[in-house]
Amino acid sequence: MLDETLVVWGGEFGRTPVSEAGDGRDHNPYGYTMCLAGGGVKGGLAYGATDEFGFRAVENRVSIHDLHATILHLLGMNHERLTYRYAGRDFRLTDVYGEVVKDIIA
């Protein structure tokens, strides 16, 4: 069943390695974890890395647009074909950005 099912686990942001206010760690949009499993994703792969402090992605950075393009690709859709024009501007689920991260595809 996992061969045909894409599991996506993550959040809208990461957490900083420290807290500025002392009441818990702060939101961090610069380095966070998303997990993908099954559905055409290579198993057992860790893709990318943060700096030694765990604050900022520094290796194999994946933008949210790239993540969305990759998920749509794994679901059998070409994110670029989902483009529609409105008020003189192109729109799509990945905005006008996004590249499929081919290194994680089985």
N, CA, C and O atoms as a MOPAC input file, in Angstrom:
PM7 MOZYME 1SCF
protein

 N      0.81600 1    -1.19300 1     0.00000 1
 C      0.00000 1     0.00000 1     0.00000 1
 C      0.86600 1     1.26500 1     0.00000 1
 O      0.47900 1     2.27600 1    -0.58700 1
 N      2.01900 1     1.21800 1     0.64500 1
 C      2.88100 1     2.39800 1     0.70400 1
 C      3.46200 1     2.74900 1    -0.66600 1
 O      3.83400 1     3.90000 1    -0.89800 1
 N      3.54400 1     1.78500 1    -1.57000 1
 C      4.01100 1     2.08600 1    -2.92400 1
 C      3.07400 1     3.04700 1    -3.63800 1
 O      3.50700 1     3.82600 1    -4.48700 1
 N      1.80000 1     2.99200 1    -3.29900 1
 C      0.78700 1     3.81500 1    -3.96900 1
 C      0.29500 1     4.97700 1    -3.11700 1
 O     -0.56600 1     5.74200 1    -3.55000 1
 N      0.83400 1     5.11300 1    -1.91400 1
 C      0.37800 1     6.15400 1    -1.00000 1
 C      1.53600 1     7.07200 1    -0.65300 1
 O      2.58600 1     6.61100 1    -0.20700 1
 N      1.35100 1     8.35400 1    -0.85400 1
 C      2.35900 1     9.33900 1    -0.47400 1
 C      2.01300 1     9.87700 1     0.90800 1
 O      0.91900 1    10.39800 1     1.12500 1
 N      2.94400 1     9.74600 1     1.83200 1
 C      2.76800 1    10.26900 1     3.18700 1
 C      3.60700 1    11.52900 1     3.30500 1
 O      4.80900 1    11.51400 1     3.03900 1
 N      2.96500 1    12.62400 1     3.70600 1
 C      3.65400 1    13.91000 1     3.88800 1
 C      3.45100 1    14.33300 1     5.33400 1
 O      2.32000 1    14.44800 1     5.80400 1
 N      4.55700 1    14.56500 1     6.03600 1
 C      4.48500 1    14.97900 1     7.43200 1
 C      5.36900 1    16.19400 1     7.61300 1
 O      6.53500 1    16.18600 1     7.21700 1
 N      4.82700 1    17.22300 1     8.20300 1
 C      5.60500 1    18.43900 1     8.43300 1
 C      4.71500 1    19.52800 1     8.99100 1
 O      3.58100 1    19.27600 1     9.39900 1
 N      5.23000 1    20.71500 1     9.00400 1
 C      4.48700 1    21.85400 1     9.51800 1
 C      4.73200 1    23.06900 1     8.65100 1
 O      5.34500 1    22.98000 1     7.58700 1
 N      4.25300 1    24.18500 1     9.11300 1
 C      4.40300 1    25.40100 1     8.32800 1
 C      5.69900 1    26.14200 1     8.63100 1
 O      6.02800 1    27.11500 1     7.95100 1
 N      6.43200 1    25.69800 1     9.63600 1
 C      7.70800 1    26.31300 1     9.98300 1
 C      8.46900 1    25.36200 1    10.89800 1
 O      7.91300 1    24.39200 1    11.41200 1
 N      9.75400 1    25.66000 1    11.09000 1
 C     10.55700 1    24.90300 1    12.03800 1
 C     10.61700 1    25.63600 1    13.36400 1
 O      9.89900 1    26.61000 1    13.59100 1
 N     11.47400 1    25.15900 1    14.21700 1
 C     11.70500 1    25.80600 1    15.51100 1
 C     13.17500 1    26.17400 1    15.61300 1
 O     14.04700 1    25.41400 1    15.19000 1
 N     13.44500 1    27.34300 1    16.17700 1
 C     14.83100 1    27.76200 1    16.34800 1
 C     15.50900 1    26.85900 1    17.37200 1
 O     14.83600 1    26.25900 1    18.21100 1
 N     16.83300 1    26.75600 1    17.31300 1
 C     17.53500 1    25.92000 1    18.27400 1
 C     17.54000 1    26.50300 1    19.68900 1
 O     17.85200 1    25.79400 1    20.64600 1
 N     17.20000 1    27.77700 1    19.82900 1
 C     17.17500 1    28.43100 1    21.14500 1
 C     15.91900 1    29.27600 1    21.25600 1
 O     15.18600 1    29.44000 1    20.28000 1
 N     15.67200 1    29.80900 1    22.43700 1
 C     14.53800 1    30.69400 1    22.66500 1
 C     15.03400 1    32.07400 1    23.05500 1
 O     15.91300 1    32.21000 1    23.90600 1
 N     14.46900 1    33.09400 1    22.43200 1
 C     14.84900 1    34.45900 1    22.79500 1
 C     14.13000 1    34.92100 1    24.05100 1
 O     14.69100 1    35.68700 1    24.83300 1
 N     12.89200 1    34.46800 1    24.26200 1
 C     12.09700 1    34.93600 1    25.38700 1
 C     12.10900 1    33.96200 1    26.56700 1
 O     11.66500 1    34.31500 1    27.66000 1
 N     12.60600 1    32.75600 1    26.36400 1
 C     12.66100 1    31.79000 1    27.44900 1
 C     11.38600 1    30.98800 1    27.65000 1
 O     11.32900 1    30.16000 1    28.55900 1
 N     10.35700 1    31.20500 1    26.82800 1
 C      9.07600 1    30.50500 1    26.96600 1
 C      8.87500 1    29.44000 1    25.90400 1
 O      7.73600 1    29.11300 1    25.57400 1
 N      9.92800 1    28.90400 1    25.37300 1
 C      9.81900 1    27.93800 1    24.28400 1
 C     10.56900 1    28.45800 1    23.08000 1
 O     10.91600 1    29.63700 1    23.00600 1
 N     10.81200 1    27.58000 1    22.15100 1
 C     11.58400 1    27.97700 1    20.98700 1
 C     10.73500 1    28.77300 1    20.00200 1
 O      9.52100 1    28.59000 1    19.91600 1
 N     11.39100 1    29.65200 1    19.26800 1
 C     10.71200 1    30.54900 1    18.33700 1
 C     10.48000 1    29.88000 1    16.98400 1
 O     11.10000 1    28.86200 1    16.67500 1
 N      9.58800 1    30.45400 1    16.18200 1
 C      9.34500 1    29.96900 1    14.82700 1
 C     10.58900 1    30.19200 1    13.97200 1
 O     11.29900 1    31.18400 1    14.13600 1
 N     10.84400 1    29.24700 1    13.05000 1
 C     12.02300 1    29.35700 1    12.20700 1
 C     11.67200 1    29.00100 1    10.76400 1
 O     11.47200 1    27.82700 1    10.45300 1
 N     11.59500 1    29.99400 1     9.88200 1
 C     11.30900 1    29.70800 1     8.47600 1
 C     12.56000 1    29.36800 1     7.66500 1
 O     12.45100 1    29.11100 1     6.46600 1
 N     13.73400 1    29.35900 1     8.27700 1
 C     14.99400 1    29.20400 1     7.54100 1
 C     15.54000 1    27.77800 1     7.51000 1
 O     16.41300 1    27.46900 1     6.69800 1
 N     15.04300 1    26.91500 1     8.37600 1
 C     15.51000 1    25.53400 1     8.37900 1
 C     14.53000 1    24.66600 1     9.13900 1
 O     14.36800 1    24.82500 1    10.34800 1
 N     13.87900 1    23.75700 1     8.45100 1
 C     12.92800 1    22.87700 1     9.12000 1
 C     12.81800 1    21.55800 1     8.38400 1
 O     13.34800 1    21.40600 1     7.28300 1
 N     12.13900 1    20.61600 1     8.98400 1
 C     12.06600 1    19.26000 1     8.46300 1
 C     10.70100 1    18.95600 1     7.88300 1
 O      9.66900 1    19.30200 1     8.45700 1
 N     10.71700 1    18.30700 1     6.74400 1
 C      9.51900 1    17.72000 1     6.13500 1
 C      9.85100 1    16.27200 1     5.86000 1
 O     10.95800 1    15.96500 1     5.41700 1
 N      8.92300 1    15.38500 1     6.11000 1
 C      9.14800 1    13.96600 1     5.83900 1
 C      8.19600 1    13.51000 1     4.74400 1
 O      6.99400 1    13.76800 1     4.80700 1
 N      8.73700 1    12.83400 1     3.74900 1
 C      7.95100 1    12.21900 1     2.68700 1
 C      8.26700 1    10.73500 1     2.68800 1
 O      9.42400 1    10.34400 1     2.84100 1
 N      7.24800 1     9.91000 1     2.51800 1
 C      7.44800 1     8.46400 1     2.48600 1
 C      6.49300 1     7.84400 1     1.48300 1
 O      5.40100 1     8.35600 1     1.24000 1
 N      6.93000 1     6.71900 1     0.89900 1
 C      6.09400 1     5.98800 1    -0.04900 1
 C      5.86600 1     6.77800 1    -1.31600 1
 O      6.58100 1     7.74200 1    -1.59300 1
 N      4.87600 1     6.37500 1    -2.08300 1
 C      4.41200 1     7.11600 1    -3.24400 1
 C      5.45500 1     7.53300 1    -4.25100 1
 O      5.26600 1     8.53700 1    -4.93700 1
 N      6.55900 1     6.79700 1    -4.37000 1
 C      7.58200 1     7.13200 1    -5.34600 1
 C      8.77900 1     7.86100 1    -4.78900 1
 O      9.64000 1     8.29500 1    -5.55400 1
 N      8.86200 1     8.01100 1    -3.46000 1
 C      9.99100 1     8.68000 1    -2.82000 1
 C     11.03400 1     7.62700 1    -2.44600 1
 O     10.68100 1     6.52900 1    -2.01400 1
 N     12.32000 1     7.95900 1    -2.61100 1
 C     13.38900 1     7.05900 1    -2.19100 1
 C     13.30500 1     6.83400 1    -0.68600 1
 O     13.17400 1     7.78700 1     0.08200 1
 N     13.38000 1     5.59000 1    -0.27200 1
 C     13.33300 1     5.27000 1     1.14900 1
 C     14.67800 1     5.46900 1     1.82500 1
 O     15.72300 1     5.28200 1     1.20200 1
 N     14.65600 1     5.84600 1     3.09600 1
 C     15.86700 1     5.95300 1     3.88900 1
 C     16.79200 1     7.08700 1     3.51800 1
 O     17.97700 1     7.03900 1     3.84800 1
 N     16.29600 1     8.10000 1     2.84700 1
 C     17.11800 1     9.20400 1     2.36800 1
 C     16.91500 1    10.43500 1     3.24800 1
 O     15.78400 1    10.83600 1     3.52000 1
 N     18.01100 1    11.02100 1     3.68400 1
 C     17.96900 1    12.33500 1     4.32900 1
 C     18.52600 1    13.30900 1     3.30600 1
 O     19.67500 1    13.17500 1     2.88600 1
 N     17.73200 1    14.28100 1     2.90300 1
 C     18.11000 1    15.21300 1     1.83900 1
 C     18.24800 1    16.60100 1     2.44000 1
 O     17.28600 1    17.14200 1     2.98600 1
 N     19.43100 1    17.17700 1     2.34400 1
 C     19.65800 1    18.52000 1     2.85700 1
 C     20.23200 1    18.50500 1     4.26300 1
 O     20.26000 1    17.47600 1     4.93700 1
 N     20.68800 1    19.67400 1     4.68200 1
 C     21.27500 1    19.82300 1     6.01100 1
 C     21.20400 1    21.28900 1     6.43400 1
 O     21.13700 1    22.19500 1     5.60300 1
 N     21.22000 1    21.49200 1     7.74400 1
 C     21.27500 1    22.85000 1     8.28400 1
 C     22.70900 1    23.15800 1     8.70000 1
 O     23.57900 1    22.28800 1     8.67400 1
 N     22.93600 1    24.40700 1     9.08400 1
 C     24.24800 1    24.78600 1     9.59600 1
 C     24.50500 1    24.06200 1    10.91900 1
 O     23.62300 1    23.37700 1    11.43700 1
 N     25.70000 1    24.21300 1    11.45600 1
 C     26.06800 1    23.49200 1    12.67400 1
 C     25.22600 1    23.89500 1    13.88100 1
 O     25.17700 1    23.16800 1    14.87300 1
 N     24.57200 1    25.03100 1    13.80500 1
 C     23.71800 1    25.51200 1    14.88700 1
 C     22.27900 1    24.99900 1    14.74200 1
 O     21.49900 1    25.05700 1    15.69300 1
 N     21.93400 1    24.50200 1    13.56000 1
 C     20.57600 1    24.02100 1    13.30800 1
 C     19.58600 1    25.12900 1    13.00600 1
 O     18.37900 1    24.95400 1    13.17100 1
 N     20.09400 1    26.26700 1    12.56500 1
 C     19.22600 1    27.42600 1    12.33700 1
 C     18.81700 1    27.60300 1    10.88200 1
 O     17.65600 1    27.90700 1    10.60800 1
 N     19.74000 1    27.42000 1     9.94500 1
 C     19.48000 1    27.76200 1     8.54300 1
 C     19.87500 1    26.60200 1     7.63600 1
 O     20.92800 1    25.99000 1     7.81600 1
 N     19.01200 1    26.30500 1     6.65200 1
 C     19.34200 1    25.27500 1     5.66000 1
 C     20.51800 1    25.75100 1     4.83600 1
 O     20.53600 1    26.88800 1     4.36400 1
 N     21.50600 1    24.87900 1     4.66100 1
 C     22.70800 1    25.27100 1     3.91900 1
 C     23.04600 1    24.29900 1     2.79500 1
 O     23.80600 1    24.65200 1     1.89300 1
 N     22.50900 1    23.10300 1     2.82500 1
 C     22.84400 1    22.09600 1     1.81500 1
 C     21.55800 1    21.53800 1     1.20900 1
 O     20.62900 1    21.17400 1     1.93000 1
 N     21.51500 1    21.47600 1    -0.12600 1
 C     20.32500 1    20.97500 1    -0.83800 1
 C     19.04200 1    21.64300 1    -0.34500 1
 O     18.07700 1    20.97000 1     0.01800 1
 N     19.04900 1    22.96300 1    -0.33900 1
 C     17.86900 1    23.70600 1     0.10700 1
 C     16.69700 1    23.44600 1    -0.82300 1
 O     16.86000 1    23.40300 1    -2.04300 1
 N     15.51800 1    23.27300 1    -0.24700 1
 C     14.29400 1    23.04200 1    -1.00400 1
 C     13.29200 1    24.11600 1    -0.59000 1
 O     12.90600 1    24.19900 1     0.57600 1
 N     12.88000 1    24.92900 1    -1.54300 1
 C     11.88600 1    25.96300 1    -1.22900 1
 C     10.50800 1    25.31900 1    -1.09900 1
 O     10.31300 1    24.17500 1    -1.50700 1
 N      9.57800 1    26.03700 1    -0.54300 1
 C      8.21200 1    25.51800 1    -0.42500 1
 C      7.61900 1    25.29500 1    -1.81100 1
 O      6.81800 1    24.38000 1    -2.00300 1
 N      8.00600 1    26.12600 1    -2.78000 1
 C      7.53800 1    25.93700 1    -4.15200 1
 C      8.07800 1    24.63100 1    -4.73000 1
 O      7.35600 1    23.91300 1    -5.42300 1
 N      9.34700 1    24.31900 1    -4.44700 1
 C      9.93600 1    23.05300 1    -4.90000 1
 C      9.24400 1    21.86500 1    -4.24300 1
 O      8.96600 1    20.86000 1    -4.89700 1
 N      8.96900 1    21.98400 1    -2.95300 1
 C      8.27500 1    20.91400 1    -2.23900 1
 C      6.90300 1    20.66400 1    -2.85200 1
 O      6.53600 1    19.51500 1    -3.09700 1
 N      6.14700 1    21.71800 1    -3.10000 1
 C      4.82000 1    21.56600 1    -3.69300 1
 C      4.90200 1    20.98400 1    -5.10200 1
 O      4.09800 1    20.12400 1    -5.46200 1
 N      5.86700 1    21.44500 1    -5.90400 1
 C      6.03300 1    20.90900 1    -7.25400 1
 C      6.36200 1    19.41900 1    -7.20300 1
 O      5.87400 1    18.64500 1    -8.02700 1
 N      7.18500 1    19.01700 1    -6.24300 1
 C      7.56900 1    17.61200 1    -6.10100 1
 C      6.38200 1    16.76800 1    -5.65200 1
 O      6.17000 1    15.67600 1    -6.17800 1
 N      5.61500 1    17.25200 1    -4.70000 1
 C      4.42500 1    16.51600 1    -4.24500 1
 C      3.43900 1    16.35300 1    -5.39200 1
 O      2.90800 1    15.26100 1    -5.59600 1
 N      3.18600 1    17.41700 1    -6.14000 1
 C      2.27100 1    17.32200 1    -7.27900 1
 C      2.78800 1    16.33200 1    -8.31700 1
 O      2.00800 1    15.57500 1    -8.89400 1
 N      4.09800 1    16.33300 1    -8.55700 1
 C      4.70400 1    15.37800 1    -9.49800 1
 C      4.47300 1    13.94200 1    -9.01600 1
 O      4.10100 1    13.07200 1    -9.80400 1
 N      4.69300 1    13.70300 1    -7.73300 1
 C      4.49400 1    12.36600 1    -7.17600 1
 C      3.03000 1    11.93200 1    -7.23700 1
 O      2.73200 1    10.73800 1    -7.26100 1
 N      2.12900 1    12.89600 1    -7.26300 1
 C      0.69300 1    12.60300 1    -7.40200 1
 C      0.27100 1    12.49900 1    -8.86900 1
 O     -0.90600 1    12.30200 1    -9.17100 1
 N      1.24700 1    12.63300 1    -9.78300 1
 C      0.96400 1    12.46700 1   -11.20500 1
 C      0.55300 1    13.72800 1   -11.92700 1
 O     -0.01000 1    13.65700 1   -13.01900 1
 N      0.82400 1    14.89300 1   -11.33600 1
 C      0.43600 1    16.16100 1   -11.96200 1
 C      1.66500 1    16.99300 1   -12.30700 1
 O      2.65100 1    16.99100 1   -11.56900 1
 N      1.60400 1    17.69200 1   -13.41300 1
 C      2.64400 1    18.62200 1   -13.80900 1
 C      2.24100 1    20.00000 1   -13.29500 1
 O      1.28200 1    20.59500 1   -13.78800 1
 N      2.96700 1    20.50000 1   -12.31400 1
 C      2.58000 1    21.77100 1   -11.68400 1
 C      2.58400 1    22.92700 1   -12.67400 1
 O      1.85100 1    23.89600 1   -12.47600 1
 N      3.37800 1    22.85700 1   -13.72500 1
 C      3.41400 1    23.95000 1   -14.70500 1
 C      2.16600 1    23.97600 1   -15.58600 1
 O      1.81300 1    25.02200 1   -16.13100 1
 N      1.50900 1    22.84600 1   -15.72400 1
 C      0.28400 1    22.79300 1   -16.53800 1
 C     -0.93200 1    23.28600 1   -15.75800 1
 O     -2.01600 1    23.42200 1   -16.32500 1
 N     -0.76400 1    23.55200 1   -14.47700 1
 C     -1.86400 1    24.06400 1   -13.65900 1
 C     -1.90200 1    25.59100 1   -13.67300 1
 O     -2.55400 1    26.20000 1   -12.82500 1
 N     -1.21900 1    26.20400 1   -14.61200 1
 C     -1.14400 1    27.66400 1   -14.70800 1
 C     -2.42200 1    28.24000 1   -15.31500 1
 O     -2.94900 1    27.72700 1   -16.30200 1
 N     -2.89600 1    29.30100 1   -14.70800 1
 C     -4.01100 1    30.03900 1   -15.30400 1
 C     -3.68700 1    31.52800 1   -15.24000 1
 O     -2.95800 1    31.97600 1   -14.35500 1
 N     -4.22400 1    32.27500 1   -16.16500 1
 C     -3.95000 1    33.70200 1   -16.25800 1
 C     -5.12500 1    34.47600 1   -15.67800 1
 O     -6.28200 1    34.20600 1   -15.99800 1
 N     -4.81100 1    35.44000 1   -14.82100 1
 C     -5.83400 1    36.28800 1   -14.22900 1
 C     -5.23800 1    37.67900 1   -14.05200 1
 O     -4.14800 1    37.82600 1   -13.50100 1
 N     -5.94600 1    38.68700 1   -14.51600 1
 C     -5.53600 1    40.08800 1   -14.37700 1
 C     -4.12300 1    40.32000 1   -14.91000 1
 O     -3.35500 1    41.10100 1   -14.34800 1
 N     -3.79100 1    39.62600 1   -16.00900 1
 C     -2.50200 1    39.83200 1   -16.65000 1
 C     -1.32700 1    39.13700 1   -15.98900 1
 O     -0.17600 1    39.40600 1   -16.33400 1
 N     -1.60400 1    38.23600 1   -15.03200 1
 C     -0.52700 1    37.54600 1   -14.32200 1
 C     -0.78700 1    36.05300 1   -14.31900 1
 O     -1.93300 1    35.61500 1   -14.21700 1
 N      0.28300 1    35.26600 1   -14.43300 1
 C      0.16100 1    33.81300 1   -14.35300 1
 C      0.10400 1    33.37100 1   -12.89200 1
 O      0.85800 1    33.86200 1   -12.05200 1
 N     -0.79700 1    32.44300 1   -12.60600 1
 C     -0.95200 1    31.87500 1   -11.27100 1
 C     -0.92700 1    30.35200 1   -11.37600 1
 O     -1.36500 1    29.78500 1   -12.37600 1
 N     -0.42100 1    29.70600 1   -10.35700 1
 C     -0.52100 1    28.26000 1   -10.21500 1
 C     -0.27200 1    27.90100 1    -8.75500 1
 O      0.11000 1    28.75900 1    -7.95900 1
 N     -0.48700 1    26.64400 1    -8.40500 1
 C     -0.33700 1    26.23200 1    -7.00800 1
 C      1.06800 1    26.48100 1    -6.47800 1
 O      1.24600 1    26.73300 1    -5.28600 1
 N      2.05800 1    26.41200 1    -7.34800 1
 C      3.44000 1    26.66800 1    -6.94100 1
 C      3.85500 1    28.09600 1    -7.27700 1
 O      5.04600 1    28.38000 1    -7.40900 1
 N      2.90200 1    28.98000 1    -7.41300 1
 C      3.10400 1    30.34600 1    -7.89400 1
 C      3.75700 1    30.22800 1    -9.27200 1
 O      3.32200 1    29.38300 1   -10.05400 1
 N      4.73400 1    30.99300 1    -9.60100 1
 C      5.39400 1    30.84700 1   -10.89700 1
 C      6.81100 1    30.31900 1   -10.68600 1
 O      7.70900 1    30.56900 1   -11.49100 1
 N      6.99100 1    29.59100 1    -9.59500 1
 C      8.29000 1    29.03200 1    -9.23800 1
 C      8.16000 1    27.52100 1    -9.12900 1
 O      7.16100 1    26.93900 1    -9.55100 1
 N      9.15900 1    26.90700 1    -8.57000 1
 C      9.10000 1    25.49400 1    -8.24200 1
 C      9.73500 1    24.59300 1    -9.27400 1
 O      9.42100 1    24.65700 1   -10.46200 1
 N     10.63200 1    23.75400 1    -8.79900 1
 C     11.27100 1    22.71700 1    -9.59100 1
 C     11.08900 1    21.40400 1    -8.85000 1
 O     11.18200 1    21.36600 1    -7.62400 1
 N     10.83300 1    20.34500 1    -9.57200 1
 C     10.71700 1    19.02300 1    -8.96300 1
 C     12.08300 1    18.60500 1    -8.45400 1
 O     13.07000 1    18.68600 1    -9.18500 1
 N     12.15100 1    18.15500 1    -7.19800 1
 C     13.40600 1    17.68900 1    -6.60000 1
 C     13.59500 1    16.23300 1    -7.02300 1
 O     13.12500 1    15.31600 1    -6.35000 1
 N     14.28100 1    16.03500 1    -8.13400 1
 C     14.41400 1    14.70600 1    -8.72600 1
 C     15.29300 1    13.77300 1    -7.91400 1
 O     15.17400 1    12.55300 1    -8.03500 1
 N     16.17400 1    14.32200 1    -7.08800 1
 C     17.08800 1    13.48400 1    -6.28900 1
 C     16.37300 1    12.64400 1    -5.23800 1
 O     16.94700 1    11.67400 1    -4.74100 1
 N     15.14200 1    12.98600 1    -4.88800 1
 C     14.42800 1    12.21500 1    -3.86400 1
 C     13.44100 1    11.22400 1    -4.45800 1
 O     12.80900 1    10.45900 1    -3.73000 1
 N     13.30600 1    11.23700 1    -5.78900 1
 C     12.32800 1    10.36500 1    -6.45100 1
 C     12.97300 1     9.01900 1    -6.75700 1
 O     14.07000 1     8.95000 1    -7.31300 1
 N     12.27300 1     7.95000 1    -6.38300 1
 C     12.79300 1     6.58800 1    -6.59000 1
 C     12.83400 1     6.23800 1    -8.05600 1
 O     13.24400 1     5.13500 1    -8.41600 1

